[in-house]
Amino acid sequence: MVILPKDYAYDFLLFCVRNQKSCPLIEVTDVGSPYCSGGDIDLRMDIPRYRVFQHGTFTDEPLDIKDYWQNDFVGFLIGCSFTFEHALITGGIPMKHIQQGKNVAMYVSNIECSQAGMFSGKTVVSMRPIHQSQVELAVEITAKYPHTHGAPIHIGHPKLIGIEDIYRPDFGDNITIEPSEIPVFWACGVTPQVVCLNGKPEIMITHAPGHMLITNYLIKDF
């Protein structure tokens, strides 16, 4: 999720259109409205934890944003790779971070996003160790869900995408990788947080990494 003042909304919408793997849009709210379509989701309080950035600087991580809400805010809902994990597990591919009770590992890669106005920067990726015999199946399954980042954008060789130490993620938790497993990387919706550091909008509010909005949409609807 990303919330921005109206003055920045068009550029960010264009950023999402140009970077659909990282920012697959699910919904854009009306100006000033904290409610998504249907009215049963309130962006001010229905996300587990938020991050507030002011002029590109991370300033707060509240549990609600009632005190920050402005009448010119526009909310953007972005699909999340957590959504397709049920399909992976159903397909027989275990998710190690779930087994270990951890958040998924996320990294700032060296893959450049396509710039839109003030928004530019590096792509954030999430990593899941997949047994080498199941990588092709993981690609096939996740490719069916373009609204939740779709197929991986890189497989193996983390240094090729700028990750020097796979065991030191920029966000989330360290996940062990066995010799029989291959690190598989998907584009991640945390990307706007890195982009924000470059664009420095007056204020930008996002979900905290690993604390996404849960909707009543079913995965079969994507």
C-alpha positions in Angstrom: 0.0 0.0 0.0 1.1 3.5 -0.8 -0.6 6.8 0.3 0.4 10.1 -1.3 -1.0 13.6 -1.6 -2.8 14.3 -4.8 0.0 16.4 -6.2 2.2 13.3 -6.4 -0.5 10.8 -7.3 -0.3 11.0 -11.1 3.5 10.5 -11.2 3.2 7.5 -8.9 0.3 6.0 -10.9 2.6 6.3 -14.0 5.4 4.7 -12.0 3.1 1.7 -11.3 2.1 1.5 -15.0 5.8 1.5 -16.0 6.9 -1.0 -13.3 4.0 -3.5 -13.1 6.1 -6.4 -11.8 7.0 -4.4 -8.7 3.8 -2.4 -8.4 0.8 -4.3 -9.8 -2.1 -2.1 -9.0 -5.2 -3.6 -7.4 -7.1 -0.3 -6.7 -6.7 3.5 -6.5 -8.9 5.4 -4.0 -10.8 8.6 -4.6 -9.0 11.8 -3.4 -9.4 12.3 0.3 -11.2 9.0 0.9 -9.6 6.4 3.2 -12.1 3.8 2.0 -11.6 1.2 -0.8 -14.4 0.2 -3.1 -17.2 -1.4 -1.1 -16.4 0.7 2.0 -15.4 -2.1 4.2 -11.6 -1.3 4.2 -10.3 1.8 6.0 -6.7 2.6 5.0 -6.2 4.6 8.2 -6.4 1.6 10.5 -6.8 -1.7 8.6 -3.2 -2.4 7.9 -1.2 -4.1 10.7 1.7 -1.6 10.7 2.5 1.5 8.7 5.6 3.4 7.7 5.6 7.2 7.4 8.2 9.0 5.2 8.5 12.8 5.2 10.7 14.4 2.6 12.2 11.0 1.9 13.1 10.3 5.5 11.6 7.4 7.5 10.0 9.1 10.5 7.5 6.8 12.1 6.0 3.2 12.2 2.5 3.6 13.7 -0.2 1.0 14.1 -2.8 3.5 12.6 -2.5 6.7 10.6 -5.6 8.6 11.8 -3.4 11.5 13.0 -1.6 11.7 9.7 -4.6 11.6 7.4 -5.0 14.5 4.9 -8.0 15.5 2.7 -5.8 15.3 -0.4 -4.5 11.8 0.1 -4.8 9.1 -2.6 -4.3 5.5 -1.7 -2.8 2.8 -4.0 -3.2 -0.9 -3.3 -0.5 -3.1 -4.7 -0.6 -6.8 -5.1 1.6 -8.9 -2.8 3.6 -12.1 -3.4 2.2 -13.5 -0.1 -1.0 -14.1 -2.1 0.5 -16.7 -4.4 2.2 -18.6 -1.6 -1.0 -20.6 -0.9 -0.8 -21.8 -4.6 2.8 -22.7 -4.2 2.2 -24.7 -1.0 -0.9 -26.4 -2.6 1.4 -27.3 -5.5 3.8 -29.1 -3.1 6.4 -26.3 -2.8 7.1 -25.5 0.9 7.7 -21.9 2.0 10.6 -22.0 4.4 9.9 -18.6 6.0 6.5 -19.8 7.0 7.9 -23.1 8.3 10.4 -21.2 10.4 7.9 -18.6 11.6 9.7 -15.7 9.9 9.1 -12.9 7.5 10.2 -13.4 3.9 13.7 -12.0 3.1 13.7 -8.9 0.9 16.7 -7.1 -0.8 17.4 -3.9 -2.6 18.6 -5.1 -6.0 20.6 -3.3 -8.7 17.7 -3.6 -11.1 16.6 -0.1 -12.1 13.0 0.9 -12.1 11.6 2.9 -15.0 11.4 6.5 -13.9 8.1 8.4 -13.8 8.4 12.0 -12.8 10.1 12.3 -9.4 9.9 8.5 -8.8 13.0 6.4 -9.6 15.2 3.9 -7.9 16.1 0.3 -7.5 13.8 -2.7 -7.5 13.2 -4.5 -4.2 13.0 -8.3 -4.5 11.7 -11.0 -2.2 13.5 -14.3 -2.0 12.3 -17.8 -1.4 14.6 -20.8 -1.4 13.1 -23.4 -3.8 14.4 -27.0 -4.2 16.2 -27.2 -7.5 13.7 -29.8 -8.8 10.8 -27.5 -8.2 12.0 -24.2 -9.6 10.3 -24.6 -13.0 7.1 -25.5 -11.2 7.4 -22.4 -9.0 7.8 -20.2 -12.1 4.8 -21.9 -13.8 2.5 -21.4 -10.7 3.4 -17.8 -9.9 3.2 -16.7 -13.6 -0.6 -17.2 -13.3 -0.8 -14.3 -10.8 0.4 -11.1 -12.5 -1.6 -9.0 -10.1 0.6 -10.4 -7.2 4.0 -9.9 -9.0 3.7 -12.9 -11.2 6.8 -15.0 -12.2 10.2 -14.4 -10.7 12.5 -11.8 -12.1 15.7 -13.6 -11.3 16.7 -17.1 -10.3 20.0 -18.0 -8.6 23.2 -15.9 -8.6 22.2 -13.1 -6.2 25.4 -11.2 -6.8 24.2 -10.6 -10.4 21.4 -8.5 -9.1 23.5 -6.6 -6.6 23.0 -8.8 -3.5 26.4 -9.3 -2.0 25.3 -11.2 1.1 22.2 -13.4 0.8 22.2 -13.8 4.6 21.8 -10.1 5.3 18.4 -9.0 3.8 17.6 -5.3 3.8 14.0 -6.1 5.0 12.5 -9.2 6.6 14.4 -12.1 8.1 17.4 -14.2 7.2 16.3 -17.5 5.6 18.7 -20.4 5.3 19.4 -21.9 1.9 20.3 -25.6 1.6 22.8 -26.9 -1.0 19.8 -28.5 -2.8 17.9 -25.2 -3.0 18.1 -22.3 -5.3 17.3 -18.7 -4.3 14.4 -17.4 -6.4 13.6 -13.7 -6.5 10.3 -12.0 -7.1 9.6 -8.3 -7.6 8.4 -6.8 -4.3 5.9 -4.1 -3.3 8.4 -2.6 -0.9 10.0 -1.0 -3.9 8.1 2.3 -3.5 9.8 2.7 -0.1 13.2 2.7 -1.7 11.9 5.0 -4.5 10.6 7.4 -1.9 14.1 8.0 -0.7 15.0 9.4 -4.1 11.8 11.4 -4.9 11.4 12.8 -1.4 7.7 13.7 -1.5 6.4 15.9 1.3 4.8 12.8 2.9 4.4 9.2 1.8 2.8 6.4 3.9 3.3 2.8 3.1 2.8 -0.6 4.8 5.6 -1.8 6.9 7.5 -4.7 5.2 5.7 -7.9 5.9 2.6 -6.1 7.3 0.3 -6.0 4.3 -3.5 -5.4 4.0 -5.5 -8.6 4.0 -8.7 -8.3 1.9 -11.7 -10.6 1.3 -10.6 -11.3 -2.3 -9.9 -15.0 -3.0 -6.8 -16.0 -4.8 -8.9 -17.7 -7.5 -10.2 -14.3 -8.4 -6.8 -13.1 -9.5 
